[in-house]
Amino acid sequence: MRALINYMASRTDSDFKHGHMLPRSLTELFEHIRDYTVLVDDDDKVQGCCALQSTWDGLAELKALAVSDQCQGQGFGRKLVEAVLSESGELGVECVFTLTNKMDFFTRLGFVPVDMRELPQRVWNECTSCPKFMVACDEVAMTYQGKRPKQTYIPAVGINAPAAAHAALKRQQPPGPMNTDGLTPPFAPDAA
Ligand SMILES: CC(C)(COP(=O)(O)OP(=O)(O)OC[C@H]1O[C@@H](n2cnc3c(N)ncnc32)[C@H](O)[C@@H]1OP(=O)(O)O)[C@@H](O)C(=O)NCCC(=O)NCCS
């Protein structure tokens, strides 16, 4: 998996100036090994992979999709995505998203472009270390069947922060009621 992903990540093809996907370290692959669905050949050699990573309440990211050059164009990419979507159904994930530069491919598989800003901030963890972040990003956010992720409030100050901190920030919360039960994230009212 490491060899396949990092080969794709380092590639420079005519359609994209830089790699097709983010590289993955061995450490990261070991830490997230249970997220991966793999395609192997008769000799047990990895020819494809795709990961599903739980990200937030009801939200998971489809990522690290790759099919080796010799296996491309035979429906394996579709099979990997479908396997991951089926797994997401079993897990009760409501919204599967992907950040991709292969919009046409994912459109064929039922994904729809969504406003990147609707995704919770934490999904940008990996983006911040990408050389293309902000300045040359060629990715679009897509969700399966156009599902919308729950919208989460980012409070101006921690709910249990000292009163002085709340006062200093004049309780600059978004409008509308906020869930402050300390058990669940403060989702926007219309998405709760
Ligand atoms: C993208 C990728 C996974 C596709 O794998 P694949 O096995 O060749 O795809 P499939 O054969 O299952 O194709 C499924 C459908 O998508 C279409 N398709 C495949 N690659 C496509 C592309 N780059 N753009 C648009 N459509 C594409 C196929 O024509 C097929 O359409 P159909 O079912 O209507 O006939 C593979 O090209 C790859 O590994 N690329 C490099 C890594 C990469 O870019 N990963 C995605 C990062 S976001």
The ligand as an ORCA input file, in Angstrom:
! r2SCAN-3c Opt
* xyz 0 1
  C      -8.917      7.204    -10.060
  C      -8.655      5.718    -10.088
  C      -8.743      5.161     -8.664
  C      -9.689      5.028    -11.001
  O      -9.524      3.633    -10.904
  P      -9.999      2.651    -12.079
  O      -9.907      1.269    -11.565
  O      -9.253      2.946    -13.323
  O     -11.524      3.097    -12.270
  P     -12.696      2.191    -12.865
  O     -12.170      1.323    -13.949
  O     -13.386      1.495    -11.737
  O     -13.654      3.290    -13.472
  C     -14.975      3.496    -13.007
  C     -15.608      4.541    -13.905
  O     -14.907      5.794    -13.782
  C     -14.380      6.197    -15.046
  N     -13.061      6.782    -14.770
  C     -11.937      6.162    -14.391
  N     -10.944      7.055    -14.192
  C     -11.465      8.269    -14.459
  C     -10.930      9.581    -14.445
  N      -9.668      9.845    -14.136
  N     -11.752     10.601    -14.774
  C     -13.052     10.355    -15.113
  N     -13.608      9.130    -15.133
  C     -12.814      8.085    -14.817
  C     -14.328      4.925    -15.881
  O     -14.415      5.219    -17.260
  C     -15.536      4.182    -15.381
  O     -16.707      4.736    -15.957
  P     -17.977      3.804    -16.313
  O     -18.228      2.919    -15.115
  O     -19.063      4.775    -16.575
  O     -17.543      3.013    -17.482
  C      -7.248      5.406    -10.676
  O      -7.140      6.051    -11.923
  C      -6.093      5.852     -9.815
  O      -5.656      5.104     -8.927
  N      -5.528      7.053    -10.082
  C      -4.360      7.556     -9.400
  C      -4.619      7.879     -7.944
  C      -5.755      8.868     -7.785
  O      -5.890      9.809     -8.520
  N      -6.558      8.618     -6.755
  C      -7.705      9.456     -6.435
  C      -7.253     10.538     -5.548
  S      -8.590     11.606     -5.161
*
